[in-house]
Amino acid sequence: MKIKAEQLQAHLQKQLLPIYVVSGDESLLAQESIDAIRAAAKGHGFTERELFYFEGNNQHYDWNPVINEANSLSLFADKKILEIRIASGKPGDKGSKALTEICANLNPDNLLLIVLPKLEKSAQNSKWMKTLESLGAHIQVWPVTGTQLPRWIQQRLQSAGIDANSEAVQILAERVEGNLLAAVQEIEKLKLLATDGVVDANRMSSVVADSARYNLFEFIDRMLMGDAQSAARSLRGLQNEGTESVPLLWAITRELRILVVASEKVAQGAHADAALKSSGVWDKRIPLFRNALRRLSPAHLRMLLYQAGAIDRGIKGQRQAEVWDEMATLVLSLAGSPALQPGSIKILLDD
């Protein structure tokens, strides 16, 4: 069966199935679903957890440890969660057979929890996925779009015991600009400050104003995510607040270098997630970098790194430059805007 993420909690209160699949790139909602399943399983005696992580070329995956663990029986062992994370979303032929075999001989002392990124249509319609869904539940986590965000925030506020009018909700929606984690953090703050549980537009404005300063890390994430308009607005905000150009350029260049190295590995046949992880990217940030790799070719990324070097020389006074304008062009290009293409490189390197 398929279950919406917002329906999962009610489902878990009624029953616990032997298999759960969580898929999607919205990291906050995916993690909340995973945490809810783990908590429910613990309540049913599944006190241990075995984690299997697969990345890179799916044909090289070794599924024998998973099969052995799934088939192991013991009169005295605790019930356990077998958590399988497949970075590519594709288990490959060996994995498909392994999952089908495990499903054919389900061990009641095991709960299967499979975590996947957003699935392609072929994976959704595959035999192995249909088998998993027939015996368990598939929770597909979808991004909360701009039009859905106010309603999502309203539901979160209500769950937190906060009564907020529509104007207050809209203020918070505009503040977080689609960043669900930021929205959750603001709601937690409101729980502490709004002791009477009521929030109108004035109170919401005063609360979010305390954290309205543009954050460097949020700016970087928006740029990698491909939200050009939001990234450009964040850059202007950082500039207006007096942020120095040096740490900003350093942060952008650091991510650019990671992307250049990872893109070259991908061009040589490596899987994007494996290339990013080997470059030092944390698991929770891999979807952001993966999005950037999809937008930008190795040649384009190298060109943008040259642009960053030109800006650095401008900051040091080694060339005449409108540093903030050039930085804005760089940010827009990294976010996917056609502001800067390989054919225009000569205008960036002229001193």
N, C-alpha and C positions, 0 to 999 in steps of 0.2 A: 504494500500500500504506500501511498504518498501522503505525507503530513506537512502542512504549512508550519513554519517555524513558530508562529504565534499560537498554534494549536498544540504544540508538543507538550507543554506542561500539563494541560488537561488530560491528554492521552496517557502520560506517564502516571498520573494519579489513579487511572483505571486499570492499566495493565502494563506489563513489561514483556516485550517481544524478544526473541532470541537473537535478532539481527537488527542493527540500525546503521544506516548510511547517511552521512552528513556531507553535502556538497555545496560549493559556492565560494566566491572570492571575498565576500563581505566578512572580514575576519572577526569583528565583534560579535555579530549574530551567530556565526558558525561556532565560535568558542562558547557562547552561552548555551547553544544547543548541546554541544559536547559535554559541558559541565552538568547540564540538567540530566542527561542520560547517565553519566557516571554516578551522580548523586542518587538517582532512582535505583540504579543497579546495586549500589552499596546498601541501600535500604532493603534489598532482597537478598543480601548475603554475598554479593560479589565484591569481596574485600581486597582482592589482588588485581593487578593490571600488568599485562605483558604488552610492550610496545614494539611494533615492527614498522620500520620506516624504509620505504622504497623510493629511490630517486635515480635519475639517469636513464640509460637505455633499458627499457622494460624487458628486453630479451635476455638480459644478464641477471635478472632478479632470481634469487634463490628462495623458492617458496617452501622448501623442505622443513625448515624450522617452524613455519606457521602450521603446516600440515601435522607435524609431529606434536606440536603443542595442542592443536585442536583435537587430536585423537587420543591424547594421554588421559588415562583414567586412574583415579586414586580414591580409595575409600576415605582417606583422612585429609586430603588437600582441600584448601579453601576454594570456593567458586571464584572464577576470575574473568576479567574483561580482556579479550584479545583485541587490542586496538591496532588497526592496520592503516597506515597513512601512505597514500600513493601520490607522490608529488605531481606526476604527469597526468593523473586521472585515467591512465590506461594500464591495466595490469599485464597486458601482453598475453600471448597464447598460454604460457605456463601458468600465469596468474589466473587467467580465466578458468582453466581446468582445475586449478587448486581450489578456487572459491566454489566452483560447482561441486567438487568432491566433498568439501567441508559441509556444504549445504545438504548434501545427500546423507550425511552421517552426523547430524548435529549432536553435540555433546551438551546435555542439560546443565552441566557445571560450568559452561562457558557462555559468555555473551559476546557476540561479534560486533565491534564498532569500527566502521570503515570511514575514513575521512579523505575526501577528495576535493580538488578545486572545482571550479565551474566546469560542467561536463559538456562536451560536444554532443551533437545530436546522435552521432553514431554510437557513442558510449551509452547514452540514455536508452537507446533501443537495442543494445547488445543482449545476448542470451544471458551472460553472467549477471547483468544488472536486473533483468527481468526475474531471474531466479532469486536474487537477494530480496527484491521487492515483494515477491510472492510469499516469502517466509518471514519477512520483517517489515521495516518502515524506512522510507527514503525521505529525508528532510532536505529539500532544496532551498538554500538560502539565497535570496535575491537582494540586490542593492535597493536601498530606499531612495527613490527618485525625488526630485525637487517638489513635485506636486503631492507626493505621499508623506514627505517629511513632517509637515505640521500635524497630521493625524497621528503619525508614529510618536512624535513628541508628546502629544496630548494623552495618548494611551500610557506612555511611560510616566508622565506626571500623575495620572490617576492611580497607577499601580503604586506610586510612591506616597500616595495619600495627599497629593497637592491639587487644589482646585485653582486652575488658571483659566482666565478668559481667552478668547480667540486672539485678541490683540497681543497679549503677553506671549502666547504660543508662537505667534508670527515673529515677534522680536527675537526669541530664542532660535527659531529656525534660520533667520537671517544671520544671526551671530555665528552659528556653527557651520553654515555653508556645506551641509551634507556630511560633516564629520560626526559619525554616530558616537564615537568614543568621547568627543568633546561635549556632545549633548548629554550623555550619561553623567559626565563629571559635573556639568552645570546643575543637573537635577539633584545630584548628591549634595551639592552646595546649598541648593534651595531647601532641601530637607532640614539642614542645620539652621538656616537663617530665617526661614518662614515658619516660625514655631506655631502659628495659628493655622497653618496649612492652606492659606489663601494667598494667591499671587496675582496682582493686577499688572497692567502695563508699566506703571511707574516703578513698582517694586522690581519687576523683571529687568527694566532698564538699569536700575541702580546696581543690581546684582551682577549682571553681565558686564557692566562698565568696569567693574573691578578687575575683570580678566580679559578686557577687550584689546589689550596690547597684542600686536602681531607677534606670533611665535615663529622663530627661525625653523624649528623642526616641522611645524605644520606647513610652513611655506615650501620646504623641500618636498614634503609628501604630496602636496597639491601639484607641484611641478612634475614629479614622477608619475602621478596619477593621470596626467594629461589634461588637467583642468586649467587651460591657458588663462582664461579670464580671471579666475580666482587667484592663480599664482601671480599674475601681474598686479592685481590689487594688493596682495600681501606684500609684494616687493615695494610698492609705493608706500604702504603703511610703515614698513620697516625703515625706509628712507626718511619719511616724515618724522619718525620717532627718534631720529638721530643715530640709527645703527650704522656703524662703520662699514665701508665697502669691503675691507680686507677679510673679516671673518665670513661675510656673506659669500664672497667669491671663493674662499677656501672651501666652504661647505658645498657649493655647487660643483667645484672642480673635483672634490673627493668622490662625489657620486658619479661624475662623468668618467673618471678613471676606472671605476668599478664597471661601468657600462661598457666602456671600450674593451676592457679585458674579457668580460663575459661574452660580448657580441662576437669577438674573434674565436672564442671557444665554441660557441654555438655554430659559427660558420664552418668549423672543423668537424661538426657532427655531435657535439655534446648537447645534452638536454639543458634548456634554459635554467631550470631550477637548480640542477647540479652545478652548472657554471657559476651561478650567483652565490650559491652556498660556499663553494670553494673559494670565492672571492671575498668571503667574510660577511655576506649579507645575512641578517637574522631571519629566521623562518617567517616571522609575522610580517616582515617587510618585503619578502620575495614577490608577492603579487604586484606591488608597486613597481619594482624594477622590471618585472616580467612585462608589464604594460609598456614601459618605455622601450624595451627591446623589440617589441612588436611594431612600434611606431618608427624606430630609427635604425637605419642600416649601419654597419661598421664604418663605412666611409663617412656617413653623415656625423656619426659620433666623434670620429677623429677630427673632422672639420670643426665641430663645436669645441673640442678641446684646444684646438689652435686659437679659436676665438677667445677662450678663457685666458690663454697665454697673452694674447694681445691686450686684453683688458688689464691684466696684471702689470704689463709694461706701462700702460697708461696711468695706473695708480702710482707707480714708482716714478713717474715723470719722464720715462724714457721715450715716450711718444705723446703727441697731442691726442687727447681723447675726451669724449663726453662719456665718462665712465658709467653713470647710471643709465643713460640711454642705451649704451652698448650692452650693459648687463640685462636690461629689459628685453632687448632683442634676443640675447642668449637664452633667457628664461622662457620666452615665448616659443623659441625653436625647440627647446628640450621638451616643452609641454605639448608639442605637436602642431603648433601654428606654422604656416609656411613662411614665416618671417625671414628665415635664414636657410638657404639651400646651398649645397656644395658648389654650385655655379657662381655664387656671389662671394666666395672666399677671398678674392683679391681685395675687395673693399675693406676687409677686416684687418688685413695684414699691412696695409699701407701705413707708413709712419708719417 
